[in-house]
Amino acid sequence: MVEQVPLPGQGPGLEGLKDVVRGLRTAFPDMHWTVQEQIAEGDKVLSRFEWTGTHRGTFLGVPATDRPVTVWGMVIDRFEGGKIKDTRIIMDTLGLMMQLGVAPPPNA
């Protein structure tokens, strides 16, 4: 499995993705994901999602803020032989950083 759009510091393959998910779960222990829409065509599936959680641990170098967040994103998975061969996770990381108080909102 190849991650086409890795997060900063993400290692290769499935293990790299698992590490990112573990990091998210540690930083946002009450994390809840909702798939809002899925579209399939040929060997690809697009899933539009939203996740919520409370920032209780370090994530992407940002120490815990105890702030609640809501983050949207999309995943495009390509399947081969019933397994994901490559994936693209596109997440509103800037919006997350604004909610954590790390990046200023527009016109601030």
Order of alpha helices (4+ residues) and beta strands (2+ residues): beta-alpha-beta-beta-beta-beta-alpha
